[in-house]
């Protein structure tokens, strides 16, 4: 077997260099662990062997210790190729810098190693030091890869939970209101900065509903499609607020996100206290999440997979019901 053929047996078919942390797939082909990770990151599922395209399983990839040892020996049989630049030549002795000082971290030629400045220091070949740093880098890359895989598994688990939530329905008690709803008129008065707006309300038809079930513990999630709605309010409220006729926006015990259209512009607000939210208006589904023990109510733009806003550190003193109000003025 020729020297070149011998070296080729220990060459990765992705980077065409000696294997670094080699792993062998079920099909028998071997690759550098970093090369394979990058290749699979860019490819579509399921992962496949880059050579024969056989389906592979990336879970628990382990270093091929025997191949790694042989690669190390093969690397030793080939002279280390230093770049032929002026930086690799000692300006004093005009010799090649082929040694590494473990104290000063400098590349040295042999005469420099014997000088007074370095004779008491530890030295090793640059090839040996390169191998040491290569191994350290491999450990870091493997750690990053394993962390990435763990994050993917966690994301898949959370996605599965969300899909389970999406299949659940909230039972509603509802009624249709043919007059104006006070909470929207309060918002319009605020936006227009005109106190007389509420005295001349526009006749609008709203759908008003709240959950038939009240929550006193646990985590709950539901979604509302607001794509075709100009004005809406969603969230959670306590039982006493649903029984009131005025439905004042600043009442305690309500955790709502409002969208109101005024002067051809849509504005988002949260209740108690009434605050504007400078986020993009959701154009599809809005997710509503309640963590009763954690004291959190959050609103999510499902299409953009982004958080709109949250009520944090809340103290829920009474049962909460899902609330929905929508209309087209």
N, C-alpha and C positions, 0 to 999 in steps of 0.2 A: 504494500500500500504506500503510495506516495505521500510526502509530507503535506501537500496541499489537500489531498483527499482525506488525510487524517484530521486536518484542521476543519474541513468542511463538515465532518460528522458532529462537530461540536459548535455548529453555527446556527443561530436562530434564522428561520426562513422569513421572519418579519423585518428584523433590523439588519440581517446579514452580518452580524458580529457574534463573537463568542457568547454563549448563553450566560445570562445573568439571572440567578435564582431560578433555574430551569424547573418547569412543571410539565408533566406528561399527561395528556388527555387519554380518555378511554380508547380512542382510535389508534393510539400509539405514537402520535406526533407530539414533539416537544417544542416548547417555546420559552422565551424569557417571560417571567411572571409579569413585569411591567408592560412589556409589549402586548401580551395577551389581554391584560386589563384594559389598556387603551383601545385595543381593537374591539373588544366587546362593548366598551362604553359607547363607541361610535356606531356600532351595528344595531340592527333591529333584533328583537327577541324572536325566537329563542337563540341563545348563543350557539355558534357553530365553530367547528375547527376551521381555521383560516386556510388550510391546505386541502383537505378532502371534503369540507362542508358538512361533516357528520355532526349531528346534534350533540352538544356537550352540556355538562352540568357544572356550573361554576362554584357550587357549594363545596366548601372544605378542600380547596385546591392545596396540595402539599408539595413542598420542594422535593424533587428527585435527588436524594442525597448522593446516590452512586454517580449519576450523571454530573452533578455539581463537582464532585471530587475529580472526576476525569477531566472536566473542563479546566479545573485549576491546574492540573498537571500538564494539559495541552498548552495552556497559556505559558507555562514555564519552559516548554520545549521550543517556543518561538521567541527570538530575541525581542526585547521591548523596543518598540519603535518610538523614539523621541522625535518631536518636530525639529526639522533642520533650520530653526530660526536662530537669530543672534541671541535671543533670550536664554537659549539652552546651552550657550557656550560661556565659560568663565572668562571674564575680561582680563583677569590677572594671569591665569595659567594657560588660557586658551585650550582648556580641556572641557569635555562634555560634562554637564551637571547630571550625574546619574545617581546621586545619593540625596537623602532627605534628612535634615537635622531635626530631631524630635523636640529640641528645646527652642530654637529660634524659628522653626517651621520654614526653613529656607532650603532651596535646592542647591546642592554643592557638588563640586568636582572632588576627586580623591585627594589632591594636594590640599584643598581647603579643609577637608575633614581632619587632616593632620596638623593644621595650623593651631596656634595657641588659642585662638578664639573659639575653636570647635573641638579640639582634641579630647576634652573631658565630657563632651556631650554624647548622647546616644545617636546612632545613625542606622539607617536601613536603606535598602534600594528604593528608588522611586516607584518601581513596579510593585514592590511589597506594600508600600504605603497607599498606592492607588487601589490595591485590592482591599486594604483595610477600610478605606473610605467608601469603596463600592459596597462592601457588606453593610456598613452603617446606613448608607442610603437605601439599600434594599429593605432593611428592617423598617425604616420609616415609611417606605412606599407600601410595604405589606400592611403596616398598621393603618395607613390611610385607606387602602383598598378594603380591609376588613371593616373599617368604620363606615365606609360608603355602602357596603353590602348590608350592614346592620341598619343604616338609615333607610335604605330601600325597603327592607323587610318591615321596619316600623311604619313607613309610609303606606305600604300595602295593607298592613293591619288597620291603620286609621281609615284608609279608603274603604275597606270592607265595612267598617263600622258606619261610615257615612252612607254607604249604599243600603245598609240595613235600616238606617234612620229614614232614608228617602222612601222606603216602602211602607212606613207607618203613617197613618192618617190621624188627624186630630178631629174628634167629633165636635161639632159646633151647634150651639143654640143661636139662632139668628132671626132677624126681622129686617124688613125693608123700611127705611125712613124716607119719606117724601119731602121733608122740609130740610132746611140747612142744619148741619151738625155744628154745635157751638165751637168745638175744638178747632175746626178749619177756619171759622170766621175769626177766632182769636189770632190765628196765625196770619191771616190776610191783613188784619188791622195792624199787626206788628210790622209786616213787610211794607205796607203802604204808608205807615206812620200817620194814619188818618183815623182819629177816634170815631168818626161817623160811619165808618165802613160797616160796623156791626149793626147799625141802625137801619141799613138798607141792604140786607142780605139778598144774595141771588138765590132763586129757587133752584135747588139741585137735588138730585136723587142719589142717595148713598146706600151702600150695602153695609150693614153693621152686624158684626158677629163676635161671639166670644166662646171659648171652649166650654164644653159641657162638663169637663173634668177639671178639678183644681189640683195644683201641685203643692205639696208640702215638704218634699225631699227629692233627692236624686238629680240626674242630669237628663235634660230633654231637648230635642231638636225638631224643628219643623220648617217647611219652606212655603213661600207664597209666590205665585207668579204675578208680577206687577207690570208685565210688558205692555199691556193695553190700558193701563190705568194712569190718569193724570194726577189724581190726589189720593193718597192712601196713608194709613197709620197702622202699624203692626207692632207687636211686642207682647208684654205681659202686664196685667193689672190685677188689683185685688178685688175681692167680691163686692166690697162696699162701693167702689167706684162704678162698677157696672150697673148698680141699682140707682145711681144718681141720674137726674134728668139733665143737669147742666154740663157734666163731663168737662170740668175745667182743666185746662192743659197743665197748670202748675200744681195740681193736686198731688198729695203724697201717695206713695204706693203704686204709681204707674211707671212703667219702664217701656217707653214707646219710641219708635223711629217714625217721623213724619216726612212725607214728600208732598209739597203743595206747589201748584202751578199758578204763578202770578205774573202778569205782563209777559206772557210767552216764555217765561223762564221757570225752571223747576228748582226748588230749594229743599234741602234736607235739614231737619231739626230733631233734637232729642228733648224729652220732657224732664221735668222736675230736677233742676230748673230748665227752662226753655233755652236751649243753646243751638246755634247754627253748626252744622257739620260740613266742613269743606272737603267733601269727597264726591267722586263722580256718581251721578244718579244711576242706580241699577236699572238695567234695561231688560232683565229677565227675572230669574228667581232670586229672592232674598231669603237667606237662611237665618233663623232665629234660634239662639242657643241659650239654655238656662242651666246654670249650676247652682242649685238651691243652697247647698251647704257651703259652697265657695263664695256665695254672694256675687255672682257674675251673670249679667245678661249681655250677649254679644249679637251683633248683626253682621252678616257676611254677604258680599256680592258673589254669588255662586258662579256666575259666568267668568268673572275675572279672578276667582279664587283669592279674594282679598278681603281683609277686615274693613268694615265701614266704620264702626265705633263700638264701644263697650261701656256698660255700667259696671264699675269695679267696686269691691269692698262694700257691697250693699248689705243691709241688715233686713232680711225679710221677716216681718213680724206676723204675717197672715198668709193664707193660701193665695196662690197666684193662678190666674187663668190666661190662656192665650187670647189675644185680642186682635181683631181685624176690622178695619173700616176702609172702604174704597168708594170712589165716585168719579163722575165725569161732569164737571160744571159746564 
